[in-house]
Amino acid sequence: MMIRAKLAPLALAAVATCGASAAQAESGWSQLNMPRGVTEISRKIYDLHMEIFWVCVAIAVGGCSAR
């Protein structure tokens, strides 16, 4: 029982430290989308990517509203 009493504060501190570092982590939402390209071909690929994305959005919205 004495060992448990001595280790409880240490375990609590470890959990609190892990929780604090997880709260500070960046979610990465800004990194989900494809960035706009620098060269002409990469800009065309980006435009195609966005066009296909909006087609998928339209299909998803149309499919959800049809039910």
N, C-alpha and C positions, 0 to 999 in steps of 0.2 A: 504494500500500500504506500510505503514511503517513496518508492521509485515513481509511482504514478503521480504523486503529489509534486514531486520535483520536476517531472517531465511535462506536466500539464501547461505551465506557463511558457515553456520553450515551444511546445507544439502550437499553442495559441499565437505566439509571436511569429512562427513560421507561416501559419495560415494567413495572418494579417498582412505579412509582407508579400505573400503571393497574390493576395487580393488587391493590394495597392498597386503592384506592378501591372496586373492585368487591367486595372481601371485606366491606367495611363497609356495603354497600347492604342495605336491608331487603327481605326476600323478599316481603312483602305478603300472607302467608297469612291474616292477620287481616282483610284487606279483601276476600276472595273471596266471603264470604257476604253476603246481603242483611241490613242492620241492622234491628232491631226498630223499628217506627214510633212516633211520638209521638201522632198523632191516632188516633181510632177506626178510620177507614177504612184508614189505613196499617198498623195492627196486623192488621186482617182480611186485607190483601194479604200481609203477612208470613206469617200463618198459612197462607194458601193456597199461598204459595211453598214453605213447609216441607212441607206435605202432598204437593204435587206432587214435591218433591225425594225424599221417602221412597218414593213410588210408583215413581219412576225407579230408586231403589236396589234396591227389591224386584224389579223387572223385570230389572235387570242381574244380580243374584245368582241369580235363577231361571234366567236364560238361560245363565249360566256353569255352573251345576250340572247343567243338562239335557244337557250335552255329554258 
